[in-house]
Amino acid sequence: MPNYKIYYQSPIGWLEIIAIDKNIIAINFVKQKKAAVRVNSLLKKCCQQLTEYFQGRRQKFNINFQIQGTNFQQKVWQNLLRVPYSSIMAYQDLATAIGQFKAGRAVGQAVNKNKLPIIIPCHRVIGSNGQLIGYAGGLWRKKWLIEHERKLANIS
């Protein structure tokens, strides 16, 4: 399966988007753009949907993706996709939603392993005390994404 890669300049910095065949497999926060390896129509579609998201015209992504993980991680990521746009949820509440009330810490670790930030909206998960904790792209990006969605949804 050939690898495809493109770099996308977003309001929160450069995103490296990687695809294999017909699926997006990773979005990485990177410091600078590098040469794209190969670009396909899926990567272009992903960039278009990201542009729409950042412009406030898209709340859900409609893009083929594949993410590898354990059954537990897959369950967590599927539930992340159900967290509504502009909403937030505590890690412990996410654990409860998947029927694993005592697995708040394990849920946090699974969220951390999410390879598709923004598309699988891990930025919408916060600490039980309401604090922003844990975001691979940096807490400033998590804060920006939450504020971006809330501003567009007119939530203070």
Phi, psi and omega in degrees: 000125181286150176265142176234147182208141176218157176246136184235126177274113181249171176295346179248023177106181181289136174244131174262119183250127185240136178229151171234124179055251186247022182224138169285132181243344180198147168230119183244141171278124181231158183283330181208160179286141172241176179293134176294137179288297176209140181246136175236177183295330178296317178296320178297318178297319179298315178298319179297317180292324175296318177301314179298320178298310182292334176276355179083017181257000180221133178248336178229149180264142178237078186217142177288131176215161178218132179225128183272137177182176178291169177301319179298313179299317179301319179297317178298312182296321177298322179287330175299324179295342180269352179287117186298151175308136178071005177261161173231159182214142177282150178306318181296323178293324176294320177300316178297319181298331179264008177078023181233061188311322184271009186254030181305317180293318179295323176298316178302320178293321178294318178300319180298333182274000179299120181268359183234060179302154183078305178294310170261103196285069180292342178293345182275003181253129184233175177289159181300333180273007179087000181276148174282120177224151171057097171210121185301330180276000182101143183297331179296325178289318178302312179300315181301313182297317179297313180295322178302311182293318182292321179298316182289333178267003180058046177247133179260000000 
